[in-house]
């Protein structure tokens, strides 16, 4: 992977890691550059834990040692940008297209809300969840419903602004 790919705005694969967007690559490049004080194109492995913490992932010393051992193949104690991206991409949260997800959820909800009331009875909602993923234990379904039906109305409401 080269800087050109990230500068061109393409998403790219990072070896063993996940596909990354332009924005995600920029975040990783900025973090990398902040710790590459000498501008050598590599960072010491002892700062990787700090960078991962900044990305929201605190690893134990043992976990960190294992990760560094896996990605610092030449055991130089330094990670080049490509090695760093391959490592860090495993800890970068996937980007969601929330608008597309909201639209999809709305369509599914409308499909089951045949009367267009904007809500489903809890039992019907649980039946849908069972249909989608039969492996969900009943207690977990109850927990999901309790969280969604916070007002205890016995219905699962789709927010009006999403439903309109």
RANOR-V799820 format. One record per residue. RES is the residue in one letter. SS is DSSP state (2 for helix, 1 for strand, 0 for the rest). PHI is phi in whole degrees, 0 to 359 (none if undefined). OMEGA is omega in whole degrees, 0 to 359 (* if undefined). Layout:
res: <RES,RES>
ss: <SS,SS>
phi: <PHI,PHI>
omega: <OMEGA,OMEGA>
//
This chain:
res: <X,X,X,X,X,X,X,X,X,X,X,X,X,X,X,X,X,X,X,X,X,X,X,X,X,X,X,X,X,X,X,X,X,X,X,X,X,X,X,X,X,X,X,X,X,X,X,X,X,X,X,X,X,X,X,X,X,X,X,X,X,X,X,X,X,X,X,X,X,X,X,X,X,X,X,X,X,X,X,X,X,X,X,X,X,X,X,X,X,X,X,X,X,X,X,X,X,X,X,X,X,X,X,X,X,X,X,X,X,X,X,X,X,X,X,X,X,X,X,X,X,X,X,X,X,X,X,X,X,X,X,X,X,X,X,X,X,X,X,X,X,X,X,X,X,X,X,X,X,X,X,X,X,X,X,X,X,X,X,X,X,X,X,X>
ss: <0,0,2,2,2,2,2,0,0,0,0,1,0,0,0,0,0,0,0,1,0,2,2,2,2,2,2,2,2,2,2,2,2,2,2,0,0,0,0,0,0,1,1,1,2,2,2,2,2,2,2,2,2,2,0,0,0,0,0,0,2,2,2,2,2,2,2,2,2,2,2,0,0,0,0,0,0,1,1,1,2,2,2,2,2,2,2,2,0,0,0,0,0,0,0,0,0,2,2,2,2,2,2,2,2,2,2,2,2,2,2,2,0,0,0,0,0,0,1,1,1,2,2,2,2,2,2,2,2,2,2,2,0,0,0,0,0,2,2,2,2,2,2,2,2,2,2,2,0,0,0,0,0,0,1,1,1,0,0,2,2,2,2,0>
phi: <none,238,297,303,299,288,289,283,85,276,275,217,270,240,68,284,272,271,294,240,276,304,296,295,298,297,300,294,298,298,296,300,298,297,261,267,299,274,55,268,88,214,235,292,297,288,260,300,301,296,296,297,298,297,275,95,231,262,256,290,304,296,298,297,300,297,296,296,301,293,261,267,299,274,53,278,81,230,241,284,304,299,294,298,296,301,290,292,297,287,243,272,290,295,278,253,266,297,296,294,296,299,297,297,298,298,297,296,300,296,298,272,269,298,272,55,276,89,209,233,298,307,297,293,298,297,296,296,298,298,295,288,214,296,274,285,296,303,298,292,301,299,297,300,296,301,290,285,264,299,275,69,284,83,229,252,263,266,307,306,291,279,277,294>
omega: <181,176,182,180,182,180,181,177,179,170,185,177,183,178,183,184,183,172,182,177,177,181,179,178,179,178,180,179,180,179,180,182,180,181,176,187,182,181,180,182,176,178,177,181,182,176,182,179,179,180,179,176,178,177,176,182,178,179,174,179,181,179,181,178,179,181,181,179,181,187,176,189,181,178,182,185,180,173,172,184,181,178,180,180,179,179,188,182,176,183,178,181,178,178,180,171,188,180,179,179,179,180,179,178,180,180,179,180,181,180,180,180,187,180,181,179,181,177,175,174,182,182,177,178,178,178,178,179,177,180,181,181,183,184,182,179,183,180,180,176,179,179,179,181,179,180,183,180,185,182,177,183,183,178,173,184,172,187,187,183,176,190,185,*>
//
